[in-house]
Amino acid sequence: MAQRPNLIPPHDAWRLDFRLVDELPEDSIIGRNFIGNAIAGLFAASALLALSWNAYDLWTARQGIDDWQGRIADASRDLKEVERLQGEYILTTARVDEIHRMMNNTISLTVLLAELGRTLPPIVSLEMIESLDGEIVVRGTLDASSEQASRLIGNYVKGLSDNPIIGPHFEDIRLSGLERFDDQDGLSFEFTMTPGDGGAGA
Protein backbone atom coordinates (compact mmCIF):
# COMPACT_ATOMS: atom_id res chain seq x y z
CA MET A 1 0.00 0.00 0.00
CA ALA A 2 1.35 3.43 -1.10
CA GLN A 3 2.24 5.93 1.55
CA ARG A 4 0.54 9.30 1.68
CA PRO A 5 2.80 12.22 0.78
CA ASN A 6 4.08 14.48 3.47
CA LEU A 7 2.01 17.61 3.42
CA ILE A 8 3.22 20.93 4.69
CA PRO A 9 1.62 21.41 7.97
CA PRO A 10 -0.70 24.40 8.31
CA HIS A 11 0.93 27.63 9.37
CA ASP A 12 -0.81 30.41 11.17
CA ALA A 13 0.89 33.25 9.06
CA TRP A 14 0.16 31.75 5.68
CA ARG A 15 -2.16 33.68 3.32
CA LEU A 16 -2.73 34.12 -0.38
CA ASP A 17 -0.75 36.96 -2.19
CA PHE A 18 -3.26 38.91 -4.25
CA ARG A 19 -0.90 41.86 -4.99
CA LEU A 20 -0.47 43.05 -8.60
CA VAL A 21 3.21 43.79 -8.53
CA ASP A 22 3.37 45.47 -11.94
CA GLU A 23 0.64 47.92 -11.02
CA LEU A 24 1.91 48.86 -7.62
CA PRO A 25 3.65 52.28 -7.26
CA GLU A 26 7.42 52.33 -7.11
CA ASP A 27 8.82 52.20 -3.70
CA SER A 28 12.17 53.94 -4.60
CA ILE A 29 12.87 57.43 -3.18
CA ILE A 30 13.20 59.06 -6.70
CA GLY A 31 11.00 57.47 -9.31
CA ARG A 32 11.86 56.96 -12.94
CA ASN A 33 8.97 59.17 -14.07
CA PHE A 34 10.27 62.05 -11.98
CA ILE A 35 13.75 61.71 -13.45
CA GLY A 36 12.34 61.64 -16.99
CA ASN A 37 10.19 64.70 -16.35
CA ALA A 38 13.13 66.52 -14.77
CA ILE A 39 15.34 65.81 -17.79
CA ALA A 40 12.59 66.92 -20.19
CA GLY A 41 12.07 70.12 -18.17
CA LEU A 42 15.80 70.82 -18.23
CA PHE A 43 15.89 70.52 -22.03
CA ALA A 44 12.82 72.75 -22.34
CA ALA A 45 14.38 75.40 -20.08
CA SER A 46 17.64 75.26 -22.07
CA ALA A 47 15.75 75.66 -25.34
CA LEU A 48 13.79 78.61 -23.94
CA LEU A 49 16.98 80.24 -22.66
CA ALA A 50 18.70 79.77 -26.04
CA LEU A 51 15.67 81.21 -27.84
CA SER A 52 15.61 84.21 -25.51
CA TRP A 53 19.33 84.81 -26.02
CA ASN A 54 19.00 84.62 -29.81
CA ALA A 55 16.06 87.04 -29.71
CA TYR A 56 18.09 89.50 -27.59
CA ASP A 57 21.10 89.12 -29.87
CA LEU A 58 18.91 89.82 -32.93
CA TRP A 59 17.36 92.86 -31.27
CA THR A 60 20.82 94.18 -30.37
CA ALA A 61 22.01 93.67 -33.96
CA ARG A 62 19.01 95.56 -35.34
CA GLN A 63 19.60 98.42 -32.93
CA GLY A 64 23.23 98.57 -34.04
CA ILE A 65 22.23 98.56 -37.71
CA ASP A 66 19.73 101.38 -37.15
CA ASP A 67 22.38 103.37 -35.29
CA TRP A 68 24.96 102.95 -38.05
CA GLN A 69 22.41 103.82 -40.74
CA GLY A 70 21.68 107.04 -38.88
CA ARG A 71 25.38 107.83 -38.65
CA ILE A 72 25.85 107.10 -42.35
CA ALA A 73 22.96 109.43 -43.23
CA ASP A 74 24.48 112.20 -41.09
CA ALA A 75 27.91 111.60 -42.64
CA SER A 76 26.39 111.75 -46.14
CA ARG A 77 24.89 115.16 -45.43
CA ASP A 78 28.21 116.38 -44.03
CA LEU A 79 30.06 114.96 -47.05
CA LYS A 80 27.73 116.77 -49.48
CA GLU A 81 28.29 120.01 -47.59
CA VAL A 82 32.07 119.49 -47.71
CA GLU A 83 31.90 118.78 -51.47
CA ARG A 84 29.84 121.95 -51.98
CA LEU A 85 32.35 124.02 -50.02
CA GLN A 86 35.22 122.45 -51.97
CA GLY A 87 33.53 123.41 -55.24
CA GLU A 88 33.11 127.00 -54.04
CA TYR A 89 36.73 127.04 -52.86
CA ILE A 90 38.02 125.81 -56.22
CA LEU A 91 35.94 128.39 -58.08
CA THR A 92 37.06 131.21 -55.79
CA THR A 93 40.69 130.10 -56.02
CA ALA A 94 40.53 130.11 -59.83
CA ARG A 95 39.13 133.63 -59.80
CA VAL A 96 41.80 134.84 -57.38
CA ASP A 97 44.53 133.21 -59.49
CA GLU A 98 43.14 134.86 -62.60
CA ILE A 99 43.09 138.28 -60.93
CA HIS A 100 46.60 137.64 -59.60
CA ARG A 101 47.94 136.81 -63.06
CA MET A 102 46.33 139.87 -64.59
CA MET A 103 47.55 142.19 -61.85
CA ASN A 104 51.09 140.80 -61.99
CA ASN A 105 51.43 141.43 -65.70
CA THR A 106 54.24 143.85 -66.54
CA ILE A 107 51.53 146.30 -67.54
CA SER A 108 49.02 146.94 -64.79
CA LEU A 109 45.40 146.07 -65.40
CA THR A 110 44.25 149.66 -64.90
CA VAL A 111 46.78 150.96 -67.43
CA LEU A 112 45.77 148.27 -69.95
CA LEU A 113 42.06 149.05 -69.57
CA ALA A 114 42.66 152.79 -69.83
CA GLU A 115 44.72 152.43 -73.02
CA LEU A 116 42.22 150.02 -74.61
CA GLY A 117 39.42 152.44 -73.84
CA ARG A 118 41.37 155.39 -75.23
CA THR A 119 42.24 153.69 -78.53
CA LEU A 120 38.95 151.85 -79.04
CA PRO A 121 36.98 152.95 -82.13
CA PRO A 122 33.55 154.47 -81.31
CA ILE A 123 31.58 151.63 -82.95
CA VAL A 124 33.45 148.96 -80.96
CA SER A 125 32.09 147.76 -77.62
CA LEU A 126 34.11 145.58 -75.26
CA GLU A 127 32.02 143.03 -73.33
CA MET A 128 34.56 140.94 -71.45
CA ILE A 129 38.24 140.81 -70.55
CA GLU A 130 39.57 137.67 -68.88
CA SER A 131 42.82 135.90 -68.18
CA LEU A 132 42.95 132.40 -69.64
CA ASP A 133 46.01 130.13 -69.38
CA GLY A 134 48.31 133.12 -68.85
CA GLU A 135 46.86 135.03 -71.81
CA ILE A 136 44.45 137.96 -71.82
CA VAL A 137 41.34 137.40 -73.93
CA VAL A 138 39.20 140.37 -74.97
CA ARG A 139 35.70 139.95 -76.43
CA GLY A 140 33.37 142.55 -77.90
CA THR A 141 31.06 143.58 -80.78
CA LEU A 142 31.10 146.02 -83.73
CA ASP A 143 28.05 147.78 -85.12
CA ALA A 144 28.92 148.10 -88.84
CA SER A 145 28.60 146.23 -92.11
CA SER A 146 30.39 142.91 -92.07
CA GLU A 147 33.15 143.93 -94.49
CA GLN A 148 33.78 147.25 -92.80
CA ALA A 149 33.68 145.66 -89.30
CA SER A 150 36.16 142.92 -90.26
CA ARG A 151 38.61 145.43 -91.68
CA LEU A 152 38.21 147.81 -88.74
CA ILE A 153 38.79 145.25 -86.00
CA GLY A 154 41.67 143.67 -87.93
CA ASN A 155 43.46 147.01 -88.19
CA TYR A 156 42.74 147.80 -84.53
CA VAL A 157 44.27 144.54 -83.29
CA LYS A 158 47.34 145.03 -85.48
CA GLY A 159 47.68 148.56 -84.15
CA LEU A 160 47.80 147.32 -80.56
CA SER A 161 51.14 145.61 -81.26
CA ASP A 162 52.56 148.99 -82.31
CA ASN A 163 51.00 150.83 -79.37
CA PRO A 164 53.88 152.25 -77.26
CA ILE A 165 52.10 151.49 -73.97
CA ILE A 166 50.57 148.05 -74.74
CA GLY A 167 52.83 146.59 -77.43
CA PRO A 168 56.08 146.21 -75.47
CA HIS A 169 54.41 144.06 -72.82
CA PHE A 170 52.98 141.43 -75.17
CA GLU A 171 54.76 138.95 -77.37
CA ASP A 172 51.74 138.41 -79.60
CA ILE A 173 48.39 140.17 -80.09
CA ARG A 174 46.16 138.37 -82.60
CA LEU A 175 42.54 138.20 -83.69
CA SER A 176 41.37 134.80 -82.40
CA GLY A 177 37.64 134.88 -83.15
CA LEU A 178 35.25 136.59 -85.55
CA GLU A 179 31.56 135.87 -86.05
CA ARG A 180 29.02 137.75 -88.17
CA PHE A 181 25.48 138.39 -86.95
CA ASP A 182 22.81 136.54 -88.90
CA ASP A 183 19.98 139.09 -88.93
CA GLN A 184 21.82 142.46 -88.87
CA ASP A 185 25.03 144.24 -89.69
CA GLY A 186 27.92 143.86 -87.29
CA LEU A 187 29.90 141.05 -85.75
CA SER A 188 31.34 139.73 -82.53
CA PHE A 189 35.10 139.42 -82.14
CA GLU A 190 37.76 138.07 -79.85
CA PHE A 191 41.45 138.87 -79.70
CA THR A 192 44.13 137.28 -77.56
CA MET A 193 47.11 139.01 -75.98
CA THR A 194 50.09 136.81 -75.05
CA PRO A 195 52.48 138.40 -72.53
CA GLY A 196 56.20 138.45 -73.33
CA ASP A 197 58.89 136.93 -71.08
CA GLY A 198 58.05 137.77 -67.51
CA GLY A 199 54.78 139.33 -68.63
CA ALA A 200 52.59 137.00 -66.59
CA GLY A 201 54.69 136.20 -63.61
CA ALA A 202 53.11 134.53 -60.61
Buried (B, 14 or more C-beta within 10 A) or exposed (E): EEEEEEEEEEEEEEEEEEEEEEEEEEEEEEEEEEEEEEEEEEEEEEEEEEEEEEEEEEEEEEEEEEEEEEEEEEEEEEEEEEEEEEEEEEEEEEEEEEEEBBEBBBBEBEEBEEBBEEBEEEBBEBEEBEBEEEBBBBBBBBBBBBEBBBEBBBEBBEEBBEBEBBBEBBEEBBBBEBEBBEEEBBBBBBBBBBBBEEBBEE
